[in-house]
Amino acid sequence: EEFKTHWLTVHAELCKKLPNMRRYSVNLVAPEQVEAFGYEGFSELWFDSAEALTASLQSPEGKTLLADLPNFTDSINPLVVFEYPML
């Protein structure tokens, strides 16, 4: 519960300050599926390009955001994806 509270309040507020971010969402996995999924949730940060993401994380706001990670999680596994809308 502490993990979820920190992520949805403190960390989310820091993340919303990232420059040039287009969209941000936090996705929590249903408690009964956490064990099978391997994670309690994941977030989505939308940028116009991988370069824009990198620049944002190197900004003062990005450095503050990354410094907060150890306050609520042991590790993250970033994944950069490219969307292909189908419908």
Steps between C-alpha positions, in 0.01 A plus 500: 500500500790738574647421157172581324441818700849635430477415130156656452569814700862606554658336195211578265516869592873504420444317172230743386766774506717337230548736206350410162309195625181447297322248720553323830309215661556259785358150451452284809469124453202331667626354832408144400717528186814655650672167563443374144587836343811555712434870561253703704461742214663709233489857383484642151683820410429626150749715309534597136828308471755297693724808485228712667472238775875503558512880511209509743664253738823701487318821599497617864143365529609166356793472739266571794258236372770235461640580844159419650490142364686339794237649732240249382653232276812286479525503123335606178519343156457780246365401163486737203231401253368634172124507462322372189132592545275245332154627583 
